[in-house]
Structure formats: structure tokens, C-alpha cells
């Protein structure tokens, strides 16, 4: 839980003819991640042609199943073998033939769907024209003496437009009203049409285009549309019957194609990095957990009966940057994993911060948002929206419970500070103590990050950094000494001399290390040493003081509640409680969101940035995924 599972490097050598079955067996094993570490003598990639054929088969199979198939769950027999390159090539030839047949039917369906949409559009237009008892072909003749416009304009503009048109010799006839739009026919002398067009534009006129199919009497057009719909419906039934026939004809073949594609997936995916070969010899390489290496060898023996060679090597620390990280988390911790991965993936062997992140994030959130009522609302909302939020709902529930816990400690219920007695401390009555506790928590937090960083440096083989650098034990010695000295000056402790000595010794060790590590001239070395040594103290204490925001937000929570109560006190009974309810809603939404972000920021920038590189590689096992 705190570090990646130990892995071993494997190289599986076999005949090229069996490499597809070997990849399939590794995928069934379920915990093998392909990687490139074969001997240099194996320069070829015998699986490239296989991958290209597989990609072509997968693309066609997915599209055919989507358009002409009958997708269902795919079951893979235990004794099924992976397809060879020849099998995939034959499959592609068959899929091409099926593709031509199915696409003809599919294009027929698309054409019919387009025709139906076109008829729907015509029906919509005809619905606006059916009140015109005139043959539209005669009315809209381009060579007629009259210029005719059919369209709509706002009801408020009809009278004004009618008066203006009468001065140009045009008339307006309203034939329908839909909402605030009046549909009308405007007709008049063609020589003044351009003048009228400008007038209509200013009045908000919307021209109603009349398609050629509707340029007849509306009753005739209506009858024609009915006949067209019957014709298209018959064609649609014929196409559906043809599609069902094709599905019945090719169902078993497409199911077999899906199975072959799935069985060929492991080698096609491993071909990118994990397959090399030379002549008739092929090799699969990658990573598996050390504790499962024996089990893998047993499975390979059962499948290939000794016709293979398996090399197993321990991971080299020098390869830590390229080794994938496999970390197993309990189910209750899984909701927090995406928040950690959004910062980065831990390197192999590096301290995994997910568990401390979960506890610390909830602790910070509860301390800044401590209220029994607000926490209960947050937990209840997370439960109500569980299906939509998924695993993230558990974070909301846990954060709400933690807020309720701190609400009991603070004695706060929906902002009321007098409903229950505080079990621990009241931020309203002792703000200095709250801020002091927040800084003390920051000291402990920074101390743990320095210890984690020292541990990571040791694991990575950088012993000097772990012992003498500002982020290692020397920096920790200075930090503890400096904070202890400041505490003694502030009167928090009576012991001072040991702390001053620790601080001086720690900063001197860091300075000497910086001096020795800087490969430059005397002047530049001195300047770099001074700047980086000063930066050590500045960064450590600025990170510590950042935790004052924990106390500040707990005080801010109280201040917002007081502001709500002050506004509510000047209102009547109904207004008083309405203001209190609305104010609490604002506090939950606004401050809750801000506190969630601030707690995440403290974890990322004051915590992770000190010890967590975040540039590791995730362990992605080779698996049978299935096509649906």
C-alpha cells in the first residue's frame, strides 16, 4: 500500500510460430506488462505484420458488428488458440466481402432515413401553408406581374407594416398565427419589390422558403406527402428485412471474427514494445510480480510442455525510472487514487502517498469546514447522488463525516455556536490557539515529507542526497532545530540550546553539500551555495506558514455564519429563517468548494512537491478485453 509491488523482469523465448499463443497465455495470466529489454541480437520484430493485419480485422469487425451484426457478450473458451497471421489474412478477405454486402444495405438505410427527414421538413412547412387556399405554383410564378413573399413577422409589427405597405401598392394577408409570429402573404407591383424588401427586413420579416414539391395547392401537396410516406415506409420495411436476413446469414461468422480478433489482441498489443526475434526465434519480454513468477512458469509448462525458455531477473535499481509501478489498494481507498494520479504516478520503489493523502486530505477538510449540520448535508447529498458521482461519492461521504466530527469538536451546528458545547476548542472564542495548532500541524506535515523524501532518495541509490541535501536528513535536522528555536523564543518551550545547535549543524551540512556538489568556479560556487542554502530555510518555513490557512478557513467559516445571522436578525420571522437557510446553502456550496480546493492544494504543493516525483510508469497488464 505504501510502495509498488516488487517486480521481476522476464524474457520468454519460443519459436516464432508459437509467439501468438504465448502472448495469449500471458494475457490469460492477467498480470504481465510488456516492456522492451531483449538482447540486442534480436533485432527484428516478427509481430509487426501480425499487428497490421489484426488492426485491419479489428476495425472492420467493430464496424460490421455495429452496423450489420448483433452484438452480445463474448465468451472465450479456455482451450481457444490465438489466430496465426494467415488466419488473420483470411479473416480480412472474408470481412471485405461481408463489408461490401452490408454497406450496400447500410447505405440504403441511411438513404431512407434522409428521405424521412426530408418528408418531415416538408410536412412542417406544409403545416404553415395549409391555410392558404391558393395554388402556390401560380402564386409564386417568377414571371408574374406581382412579386409575392410568404413568411412571418412579429405580431406587434403587423399593423405598422400593413400601413407602410399600403403606400407602395402592396397588400398583406395574414393566414396563420403561431406564438408571437404571424404568417402572411405579401403581394404587390414587382417594380417596387426592392423597396419593400428593405422595409420587411427592418420589421423582422422571416421569409418562408417553399420547396418545389409544395408549389401546388396545399391539399394536393398534402395528398402527395401521404403517398410518399407510404412509399418510403415500404422501402424501409424491405431494407429492415434485408438487414435481418444479413444478420442471420453472417451472425455466426461475425461471432467467430470477434473471437479471433480478441484472441489475437495480446500479440498485437505486445508487438509495440514487448516482442523481438531473429529468424525462427521470437522473444516476449516484460514485467510480472515477483510473487507470481513461479505461478507463471507452471502455466507456461502446462501449455507448452517445455518448448520454451523463460529467463527471470531481478529489477535493477538503475532502471527504476522505466520500471512500471504496480500498487494494490483496498477497495475503501480506491476513490482517492484518481486524486493522487492526477498529480502523477509513483516511481517503482517510491513511497506511495495514497493512504496518507486520504487521511490528511479528510483531516484538513474537516478542520476547515467543521460543522455538524453542513457535514451532514454534504454526506447526505453524496449518498443521494451516488449513482452519478460513482466512487467519488465516498470521498464526499467521508468528508461530510469528518466535518461532522470537527463540528462536534468545535461546537458548531449550521453556524450556531450555542446549540452544543465544544468538545475541544471554539474557533470563535480562541482564534490564536486555532492558528497555532494549524502551524504545529504544518510542522509535523513538513517533517513527514522530509522523511519520505529521504527514504525515496535512499531507495533510488542517492545516499548523499538522502543524508546531506536540503530535502534529506540534514534539512530535517535544520528544520526541527529552527522550529524548536522559534518555539523557545515564543515561550512554547523552555529548551533552546539543543535546538539552536541542531539548526546550525543542519544548515552547515547542507551548505557544505551544496558547495561540494556545485561544479563551477570559486565565485559561482560560493554564490550558488549561499542562494540554495537560504532557499532551504525560506521554502521550509513558507510551506509551514501555508498551513495557517487551515486555521484561517475554520475562522472564516464562523465569520460567514455570523454575517448570515447578522443579516437575518434585522428581518421578520419568515425572512429571518429564510435568510438563515439561504445563507447556509451559500456557505455549503461556496465555502465547501473553496475548502476542497485548498485542502487539495496543500497536499499537492506543500506535500507532494517535496518527495513525490510523479513521473513513474503505470503497470498496464496485457488483458483480453473483448469487443461488444
N, C-alpha and C positions, 0 to 999 in steps of 0.2 A: 504493500500500500504506500510505503514511503519511498520506494525505489523500483526501477524497472526489473522485471524478472530476468535472471541470468540466462543468456542465450549461448548457443554453440553454433559454429559455422559448419555447414555440411556441403559436401560435394558428392553427388550421386552420378556414377559413371555407368553407362549401359550402351547397347547397340542403338544406332540411330533409329532403327525400325521399332524400337520399344519406348522411345522417348515420350510419345503421346500418352501411352498407358502409365508411364512413370509419373508424368505431371498430373494425370488424373488421380493416381493413388495419393500423391502429396496433397491434392485438393481435398480428397476424402479425409485425409488425416486432419485437416482443418486448422493447423497451427504452423504452417510453413510459409515464410515470407521470402520471395525470390530476391536475390541480390547478385551482383557481379563480383565474383572472386575465384574464377577458374585459372588454371595455369596458362601462361602466355602461349604455350604451344598450341592450345586450342583456339585458333584464330577465326574460325568460321561460325556462322550462326545457322544451323540446319533447320531452324524453325521459322525463318523469315517467310519463305514461300507458303508454309503452313498457315502462318498468321494472315497473310494477304488473302488466301482462299477462305479462311474462316471469317474474316471481316466481311467479305462479299456475301457469304452464305448467311451470316447473321443479319445483315442489313435487309436482304431480300426476305428472309423468313419473318422478321419482325413486321415488315410492311404487308406481306401476304396474310399473316395471321390477323393483322389489324383490319384489313380491308375485305378479305375473302375467307378468312378462317373462322374458327370457333374456339377462341382462347379459353383454356381451362388450366387448372393446376397441373404441373408437370411432375410426374413421379419417375425417379431414376432407379432402375434395377441395380441391385448390389453387384451383380456379375457383369454389368454392361462394360464394354470396352470402348476406348476412345477411337474415333474415326481416323483413318490414315489420310495422307494428302490426296491419294487417288480417290478415296471415298468423298472427300470434300469437293473435289473437282467434278465428280459425277453428280453430286448433290446440286452444285451450282448449275450444271447443264439442265437438270430437271426443273430447278426453280425458275430458270429463264423461260422455259416453255410454259410453266404454270403462270408466270408473271404476265406473259403476253395475253393469255386467255382471260385471266382475272382482271387485268387492266381494261380490257375491252368492256367487260361488264361494269366495272367500276366507273369508267368514263360515261357509260350510258346512264348510270345512277346520278352522276354529277350533272349531266345534261338535263335530266328530268327535274332535278332539284332547282336548277337555274330557271327552267321553264315555269315551275310552280311559283318561284319568287317573282318572276315577270308577270304572271297572271294575277298574283296578289297585288302587285303595284298597279296594274290596270284596274283591278276591282276597286282599289282605294280611290283612284282618280275618277272612275265612273260614279262612285258614290257621291262625289261632289258635283257631278254634271247631270245626274239623272233628273233633276228638276227643270232642266232646260228642254222644253218640248219643241225642239227645232233640230233639223238635220245639220249636224256640225260641219259636214263636208261643204254644204252651201254657205254656211255662215262664215267659215274660215277660208274661203277661196282667196288665194293670193292676188288674183287678177280682178277682184270685185271692186265696185265703186266705193264701198265702205271699208274702213280699217276697223277691225274688231279685236278687242282684247278681252280675255277671260282670266279672272284672277280674284284676289281677295285684298281687302284693306281693313284697317281698324274701324269698328262701328262708330267711334267718335269722329271719324273723318268723312263719313258718307255724305252728310248734308253739305259740308263745305266743298267737297269735291264735286257734288252734283251741281252746285251753283256755279262753280268755276267752269265746268264742262259746258254748261248751257250757253256760255258766252262764246264758245268755239264751235258751236253747232253739233256738239256731241251729246249723246244721251247715255244714261246709266240705268241698268235694270238689275235689281237685286233678285237672286233666285234661291239663296240659302244662307243660313247663319249658323256657324259652329263656334261656340265660345264667344270670344270678343272679335271674331273675324267675320266679315260679311262678304259672301261670294257674289260677284256681279259680272254682267256683260256690259262692256263699254263700246259703243259704235259711233262712227261719225265720218266726216269727209277725210279721205286719205291724204289730201294735200296739207292738212293741219296735224297730221299724226305725230310728227317730231315734236311739235309744241306740246301736245297732250302728253306725250311720253315723259317729258321733263316734269310736268305737273304731277303725274301719277307717282313718279319717283320720290318727289318731295312729300307726298301724302302717305308713304309707306305701302305702296301698291306691291303685291306679290303676284307675278304672272303665273298662271296655272298651265303648264305645258300639256297639250293634248296630243297623245301618241296617234300615229296613223291608224292603228287598229280601232280607235274610238272615234274617228272622224266620220261618223254616220249618226243616225238617230239613236239617242240613248237606249231606247227599247230594243233596237236591233243589235246594238253593241252588247247589251245585257244577255240576249239570247245567244249571241256568238260566244261570249265568255263561258256560259254554261256548257256549250258543246265542246269548247276547248278543254275545259276541266275534265270532262268525261274522257276525252281522247288521251290526255296526259295521265289520268288515273289508270286507264287500261295499259298504257305503256309501262307505268310504274309497277303494276301487278306482274306484267310479263318479265320485267327486269328482276324483280324480287324472286320470282320463281326460278329464273335462270341462275341467280346468285345462290339460292338454296340448293339447286342441282349441283353447282360447282362445289359448294361446301361439302355435300355428301360425297362427291367424287374424289375430292382431294383431302378430306379430313384426316384419314389415316396417314397419307403421305406427308401432310404438314406436321402431324404429331411426331412422325419419325424424324422429320427435318429438325424440329425443335429439340428432340432428344439428341441428335447428332451434334447440333450446334452447341448444346450445353456440355456434352461430353468432350468436345474439342476446345472449350473455353480455357481450361487450365494451361495447356501448352501455348495457346495463342497469347494469353496474358503474360506467362512466364517468359515468352520469347523476347520481350522488350529488354530485359536485363539479365535474366537468370539462366539462359541457355547458350552453350557454346559447343563446338565439336570440331572434328577433323576426320574426313573420310567416313568410315562406318561407325566411328565412335562419337557419342554425344554425352554431354555432362550438364546436369542441373545443379545449380548452387543456390544457397540462401541461408536463412537463419531459422532455428527451431529452439524452443525452450530446452535448457539442459536436462530438466527432469523428464522430458518426453522423448529424448533421443533414443533410449532403449526400446520404447514402445514403437517408434518409427521403424527401427531396424527389424523388429518382429513382423510388422505389417508388410514391409518390403520382402522379407523372406517368404512369407505366406503367398505373396503374389508372384514373385519372380524366381523363387526356388534357387537362389544362389547365382543367378545370371545377372549380377550387378556388382558394383564395388562402391561402398559407402565410406567416405572419409569424414571424420568428426574432429573438429579442432576447437579449442577454447578461444573465446574472443580476446583480441589483443587490445590493451588499453590505448594504444596509438590509433586504433580505429574507432574510438568512442564517438567521434563526430559523425561517422557514417553508419554506425550500428543502430538499427531501429529500436525504439523503446516499447516494450510490452508491459503495461501496468494493469493489474487486475483490481477492480474496485468493487466493494459490496454494493448491493442494489440501492441502499439508502444514501450512498454517496454519489451515485451516478448523476443526479440533477446538477451537481456543482462542477462536473467535469467539463462541460462546454465553456463555462466561465474561465476556467484555467486554460483550456486550449485556445480560447480567443486571444490570449497573451502569447502562447507558444507551446511547443511540445518539449518535455524534459529530455535532455540528452540521456543516452544509455549510461546507467550508473549514477546519474544525478539525483539529488534529493527531489522527490515528487511532492509538490506543495498542496495537493488537493485536499487532504484531510485537515491540515492546519488552516488552509484557506477557508474551508467550510465553517469551522468553529469560530475563527476570528472574524469572518465577514458577518456572521449572525450576531456575534457579541457586539461588534461595532454598530450594526444596525439597531439592535435593541437599546444600546446605551444612548444613541442619538434620537431614538424615536420611542422612548419609554412611556407607554400609556396603555392601561388595561383595555379601555374601550377601543382605541384606534387599532391596537394589535388584534383585538377580537374581530373587528370589521375586516382587516386585511386577511386574516386567516379564513374567515367565512367566505369572502369574495374568491379567494384562491380555490376553495372547495367547490363553490358554485360553478366556476369556470374551469374546472379540472380538465374536461374533455378538450377544450380549446387550447389551454395552456400546456397540456401534456405533463412531462416530467418537471417542467419549470414551476408547476403549481406547488410542488413540495417545497421549493425554496420560499414561496410566498407564505405557505402554512408555517414553516419553521421560523421565518422572520416575524410573522404575527405572534407566534407563541413566545418568542424571545422578547418582543415588545411588551407583551402582557407581563412577563416575568419582571422586566425592568420597571414597568408601571407599578407593580406591587412594591418593588424596592424604593421607587420614588414617591409612592402615594398619589398617583395621578390616574383619574378616570374621566375620559373625554375632556381633559383640560381642568377638571375640578380637582383642586388640591386639598379639599377638606372632607371628601367622602370617606377616605380610608387613611389611616396613619402610615407614613412611610416606614418600611421595614429597615431601610438602610440610611438613605440620605434624601433630602429635598433640594433639588437644584434651585428652587425659588428662594430658599432661605439660606443656603450656604454655597453660593456660586464659586467662591475662591477654592473651596475644597474640591468641587467638581472639576475645575480646571487643573488643579494639582494632580488629582487622580488620573486624568486623561494624559498628562505629561508623563506620569510614572508608568502608565501602560505603554506609552510610546517608547520609553527607555527599555522596558522588557521586550517589546516587539523588535526594536532595532538590534538588541543583544542577540535574540534568536536568529535574526537574519545573518548576522556576522558569523555565528557558529555554523549555520547551514552553508554559508559560502566557504568557510574554512574546510568543512567536510567535503564539499564538492571539489575544491582545489586539490585536496589530498587524494581523492578517488581518481581524479584526472592525471595524477602524477606530478602536479605542480606544488611540490612540498614547500619551496621557498616562498611562493605567493601565499600559501595557507598559513605559514608561520609569521612572515615578516611584512607582508603588504598591508595597506590601509584597510582592505576588506577582509583581512585574516585575523589571526590571534593577536598580533601586535596592535592592530587598530582597535580590537576589542579591549585590550589592556588599557589603551589610552582612553577609550570611551567610558569604561567603568570608572577609571580614576578621575576623569574630568567631571562626570556627573556626580560622583561621590564628593568631590571637592566643592562643587557648586551647592550640593545639598548641605554640606557642613557650613558654608558661608551663609546660607539661608536659614540656618538653625535647625534643619531637619535631622541632623545627626551631630554628635559631639566628636566623632572620629574624623580627623582631617589629614594627619601626616601620611598615613599609608596611601590615601587616595592621591595626594599630590605626587608622591613618589611613583605610583603606578602610571599616572598621566604623563609624567616626564619621561619615564622609561619607555612607555609605549610610543610616544611621538618621536623620540630619538631613534628607536629601532626602525620605525617607518622611514624617517629621514635618511638613515644610513642605507636602507634597502633601496630607496629611490636613487640615491647617489650612485650606488654600485650598478644599478640596472640601466642607468642613463648612459648610453654610449655616445658621448659628444665631448666637445672641448670643455675646459675648466669653467669658463664664464657661463656657457649654456647649461652645463651640468648643474652649476650652483643655482641658476635661475629656475630650472625645471624642478629641482629638489625643493626649493622654497615654495614655489607655487603649488606643487602637488601635496606638500605637507600641510600647507594652510588649507587647501581644498578638503583634506581629510577631516579636519575639525569643523569646517563650515558645513560640509554636506551632512555629517553625522548629526549635528545639532539642529540644522534646518529641518531634517527629516523628523527629528524628535518633536520639535515645536509644531510640526504639521498636525500632530495628534491633539493639539489644543482644540482643533475644530470639533473633536468628539464632544468635549465639554461645551463648546460654544453652541453646537446644534441642540444639545439637551436643554440649554438655557433658552435658545431660540424657540424651541417647542413650547416652553412655558410662556414666553413673551407673546407668541401668536395667540395662545389661548386667552391670555389677559386682554389682548386687543379685542378679541371677539366678545368677551364678557363686558368690556367697557362700552362697546357699540350697542350691545343688547340691553344694557342697563337703562338706556335712555328711551327705550321703546315700550309699548304696551305689552300685555301678557302674550297675545298671539304673536306680535312682532318680536318679542323677546326670545321666545323659543324657536321661532323661525330663523332668527339671526344666529342662535347658538347651533342649530342643526346645520345651517348652510356654512357657518364658519368651520365646523368640524369637518365637513365634507372637503372644504378647501384645504384644510390642514392635512388631511389624509392624502389627498391627491397631490398637492403641490409639494409639501414638505416630505411626504413619503418618497416621492420620486427623486427629490434632491438628495435625501439621505442615502437612498440606494446607490446613487451615482457616487457620492462622496466616499462611502464605505468601499466601493469598488476601486476608486482612485487611490485610496490609502493602501489597499492591498497591492495594486499594480506598481505604483510609483515609489512608495516608501518601503515596500516589501520585496516584490518580485525582482525589481531592478537591481537589488543588492546581491542576489545569489542565483537567480533563475535565468539561464541563458535563453531558453525558449526556442532554440534553433535546432532541436532534435528532429529525428525522423520517426514518424508513427509506424508501428508494426502493422502492416496490412497483409493479412493472410490470404493465400490463394484458396478460393472457395468456388463451389458450384452454386451459381446464383439463380439460374432458371430464367426462361422467357415466358411472359404471361401476356 
